[in-house]
Amino acid sequence: MGNVSYRLGKKMSVEEIRNSIDNADLMDSFDRMVKHLRANEVDLDKEPITMGPMLTMDPVTERFVGEYSEWANMYLKRNYREPFVVPDKV
């Protein structure tokens, strides 16, 4: 699911991401990640971080709900071509 958020995301500066985070635990994780990247000489001005939206999954239907769900649900299943179609029920 994290990959779906990433695919919907956009490149943002460290400050833009900091300004968009409203959760203390997420901010702590983000600060540790930035510290790690800088310690390993990653230039975040040349290669900005891709920040995706927060997504909510309905565990019963196994589909995204809420904001961005229409776009996110498109990534749950691939569009296969005949004869390489994967059946809905196996």
Backbone torsions as a table, in degrees:
resi	resn	phi	psi	omega
1	MET	NA	-31.9	176.7
2	GLY	-61.7	-33.3	179.0
3	ASN	-66.7	-33.4	178.1
4	VAL	-65.4	-46.0	178.2
5	SER	-59.6	-43.6	178.6
6	TYR	-59.1	-44.3	-178.1
7	ARG	-65.2	-26.2	177.8
8	LEU	-88.7	-8.2	-172.6
9	GLY	-79.1	179.3	176.9
10	LYS	-140.5	156.8	179.9
11	LYS	-72.5	133.5	-177.6
12	MET	-138.9	153.7	175.9
13	SER	-75.0	164.1	179.1
14	VAL	-58.5	-42.9	-179.2
15	GLU	-66.6	-39.4	177.2
16	GLU	-60.9	-41.8	179.6
17	ILE	-67.8	-45.4	178.6
18	ARG	-56.4	-40.8	-179.2
19	ASN	-69.6	-20.9	-178.4
20	SER	-93.0	-12.3	-177.5
21	ILE	-87.0	127.7	179.0
22	ASP	-122.7	22.7	-178.4
23	ASN	-126.7	125.5	-175.1
24	ALA	-62.0	-41.2	-179.9
25	ASP	-66.2	-42.2	178.2
26	LEU	-65.0	-39.8	178.5
27	MET	-63.4	-41.3	178.3
28	ASP	-62.0	-45.5	178.6
29	SER	-63.0	-42.0	-179.6
30	PHE	-64.1	-44.7	179.4
31	ASP	-61.7	-39.4	177.5
32	ARG	-66.3	-38.8	178.3
33	MET	-63.9	-45.0	179.4
34	VAL	-62.6	-42.0	178.3
35	LYS	-60.7	-43.6	178.9
36	HIS	-63.0	-45.6	-179.6
37	LEU	-63.1	-41.7	179.6
38	ARG	-68.5	-36.5	177.4
39	ALA	-63.5	-26.9	178.7
40	ASN	-99.7	19.8	172.6
41	GLU	59.7	35.6	173.4
42	VAL	-84.7	123.8	180.0
43	ASP	-86.7	102.9	-176.0
44	LEU	-76.0	-6.7	172.2
45	ASP	-81.5	-36.3	178.8
46	LYS	-79.9	-36.3	-178.6
47	GLU	-128.4	84.5	-178.1
48	PRO	-64.4	159.8	179.3
49	ILE	-79.2	140.2	174.4
50	THR	-89.2	121.1	-178.7
51	MET	-113.2	120.9	178.3
52	GLY	-100.0	167.3	-179.1
53	PRO	-74.3	156.3	172.4
54	MET	-73.5	127.7	-177.6
55	LEU	-115.5	150.2	178.0
56	THR	-118.7	130.6	-178.1
57	MET	-108.8	133.3	172.5
58	ASP	-85.9	113.9	-175.5
59	PRO	-67.3	-22.6	-179.8
60	VAL	-75.1	-49.4	-177.7
61	THR	-89.5	-12.5	-177.1
62	GLU	55.3	43.2	176.7
63	ARG	-133.3	154.6	177.3
64	PHE	-74.7	146.1	177.5
65	VAL	-130.9	158.9	176.9
66	GLY	87.7	-159.2	-177.4
67	GLU	-60.7	138.4	-179.5
68	TYR	70.6	3.4	-176.0
69	SER	-64.8	-35.6	-179.6
70	GLU	-59.6	-43.8	179.4
71	TRP	-72.8	-42.6	-176.6
72	ALA	-64.2	-40.0	-178.2
73	ASN	-65.0	-21.0	176.7
74	MET	-64.9	-22.4	-178.0
75	TYR	-93.1	0.4	-178.4
76	LEU	-76.0	-26.2	-178.1
77	LYS	-142.1	137.1	178.8
78	ARG	-78.2	157.2	171.5
79	ASN	-92.9	106.6	-177.4
80	TYR	-91.2	157.1	176.7
81	ARG	-111.8	147.5	178.7
82	GLU	-60.6	142.1	0.7
83	PRO	-94.4	19.1	-174.1
84	PHE	-96.0	36.4	-177.9
85	VAL	-82.3	134.5	175.1
86	VAL	-94.3	124.9	-177.9
87	PRO	-66.7	152.2	178.0
88	ASP	-65.5	-37.4	178.4
89	LYS	-119.2	128.6	-179.3
90	VAL	-106.2	NA	NA
